[in-house]
Amino acid sequence: MNTNIPIARDLFHNNFTPADYFDLTKAEQASILQFQQEILQLVVLGDDCKEVCKTVCLLLERLLDNAVATVMLLDKEKQCMNVFAAPSVPEACILQLNGLRPGPEAGSCGNAVFRQEPVYIESTLDDPRWQSIRQLAIDFNILSCWSMPVRSKGGECIGSFALSSFEKRLPSPFHRRLLEIGSFIIGIALEQQKINEQLNLSSKVFENSPEAIMIADADKMIISINRALSKTTGYSPEEVIGKPVSIVTSIRHGTKFFQKIWLSVKQFNHWQGEVWGRNKRGLEYPAWFSITPVLGKDNAINYYLINFSDITDKKKSYEIIWRQANYDSLTGLPNRNMFHDRLDHEIKNAARSGIKLAVLFIDLDRFKEVNDSFGHSIGDALLAEAAKRLNRCVRETDTVARLGGDEFTIILNGISDQRCAEMIIQMILVELAKPFHLNSKQAYVSASIGVTFFPDDANDAESLMKNADQAMYAAKNSGRNCWSCFTSNMRTATEIRSRTAYELRHALRSEQFFLTYQPIVELATSRVYKAEALIRWQHPEHGIIYPTEFITIAEEINLITDIGDWVFKQAATQVSHWQTNYNKDFQISINKSPKQFISKMSDWVNHLNEHKINGKSIIVEITENLLLDVHELVVKQLLNYRDAGVQVAIDDFGTGYSSLSYLKKFDIDYLKIDQSFIANLDSESHDRILCEAVITMAHRLGMKVVAEGVETELQKQLLLEMGCDYGQGYFFSKPLTVDKFETFLQSKSCQ
């Protein structure tokens, strides 16, 4: 018997309602419907489970260019995952994937099963969740990966369904919906495979079918039933044979209901759907009926094959799946999907009644430090407790949701004025700032909260969420553990950033960037044979723009690698010229953003080799935090620099982290003391003690020291007395263009 049909029908009615397509384009809606039709047909026809999974993969690959789909299942011991279906994935990749253990660093699929929630990773090369299988991403150019848990009938996670892309991106609502549908179908197909195996073990004959079956004559009188029907209804064969089919259905259905069913059977040679059944004791239950006519040679209906099943358990399972799709499994709060549905609903209510509502965006401060210090289990416990505290701060009519990670949102309904929201926000700040006692551990966090109001600030959910998010970041920038109300200036700032991002791309193509060079002076001799290359943007309208105003944006839009490569090539060419004309040992320092290490392998060493430039001509300046996570690509590039003779400097030393263990792990050549320690330097200041300690430590470790921001003769003399090797700052020279720098060199002894 084909038990796929009731499963497929419930799936369609419970998961593919028109409301699910609210935010999709007509083309996307059409694709969803076509996708549903094709895979539901496979399930209804009872195709082999593996073939169904392969087809689902191929259909999704057809709807998402430059990507491949995979189905991975847990083994019997629930310890390891293995590839079940991956029609477009190379065998070498499959071999590496097999045996994957779910965990927080086991990629998208390993995390989806470990967390039992969808995982959407935009960049596999720098996301810590891909830490243990990073080489796989590198070997097979997997740049992003989105994974959805696959669940069994009882809601147990049994594997994952994923799309791996060869370009960095996040899924659109359309792609997320496709993943959800695919995972549902795969779970159903796998569940159906188990059912079929059980049926094959027992018997395929009519009598032993687990589904209730009866055969009726042309007049719809029962002439035969199987044991499953007796078990389901409580009727023995003698009690129903010769009786009308309606004996096993509820009296709640009227005559017209069944007239439509039999008419459909006659017109389309089949009918299936949900019908309320009734057993011998009169108890009613939801059942899935399938009716197929058996035609004679004259095409007249001789018999009806009617099979049905009690779908009470299935409906309960779908309710569980629905809850898992709409509620956060860790905190029990509504998740992102449910939150947006509720926000849309509350906006409509507020618009009709003419009242206000507030949307709060909450981000926990320093939550990552808790995770790193105590582990993810403590972090999860903290999030669960934070959710309880948030719920205690709001009213029953309000909604608290978890968007993911340490981000929460709240809808405050019926806000008469801003003061009402302020009282709740202040209560939240106080509650979240209290210590968290978690499994004998005590942790502290705070919160940054952004708030926006309907209809004062925006009239739709998307705009309100953007506003609240911008206000939250404003609170972060204000020092954390505070809240910020959205203002139009925030929107203006965002628009400026967007415009700057657009103009940056044009600036690189139009050669609007140029370099300046700031001398680095050897304090003991006043000789200059080092300089730092500093980028400037000659904007056609706004004049010279300094890097502090655009580097962060360049990192956000992934343009930093191209800009960094341009800087390097310009500086490398320049240092070669100065070595020929001024000093053969001249060096140029070049800043390299952490994003440049992670986004792709640098070709700087190859460029040096191609142009026959000595690696010792370059000093790469990096920040302290780059070395803390010890990313594979970072280590690889640092080793390449060491082998090529390129030296490495830690920039802004002293402003980052208290742990200095990374200094022992890497070959660091220079420490650059941040200018904040130099600015107040005098013979009695604490900064002198700190500077002297850094210089002594660096020399003990075989490193040279550069003091940044030197502006006075006194600062220079104190640094010289402490044994500092080099100085850089306006006391010696501001950053200079190439021609002015050469004039400066001619006034100094560079030999």
Secondary structure, DSSP 4 states (H G I P E B T S, - for coil): --THHHHHHHHHHHH--GGGGTTS-HHHHHHHHHHHHHHHHHHHHT--HHHHHHHHHHHHHHHSTTEEEEEEEE-TTSS-EEEEE-TTS-HHHHHHHTTBPPSTTSHHHHHHHHHTS-EEES-TTT-GGGGGGHHHHHHTT--EEEEEEEE-TTS-EEEEEEEEESS-----HHHHHHHHHHHHHHHHHHHHHHHHHHHHHH--SGGG-SSEEEEEETTSBEEEE-HHHHHHH---HHHHTTSBGGGGB-TTS-HHHHHHHHHHHHHHS-EEEEEEEE-TT--EEEEEEEEEEEE-TTS-EEEEEEEEEE-HHHHHHHHHHHHHHHB-TTT-SB-HHHHHHHHHHHHHHHHHHT-EEEEEEEEEETHHHHHHHH-HHHHHHHHHHHHHHHHHHS-TTSEEEEEETTEEEEEEEEE-SHHHHHHHHHHHHHHHHSPEEETTEEE--EEEEEEEEETTT-SSHHHHHHHHHHHHHHHHHTTSSEEEE--HHHHHHHHHHHHHHHHHHHHHHTT-EEEEEEEEEETTTTEEEEEEEEEEEEETTTEEE-GGGTHHHHHHTT-HHHHHHHHHHHHHHHHHHHHHHT-TT-EEEEE--HHHHHHS---HHHHHHHTT--GGGEEEEE-GGGGTS--HHHHHHHHHHHHHT-EEEEEEETSS-S--THHHHS---EEEE-HHHHTT--TT-HHHHHHHHHHHHHHHTT-EEEEE---SHHHHHHHHHTT--EEESTTT---B-HHHHHHHHHTS---
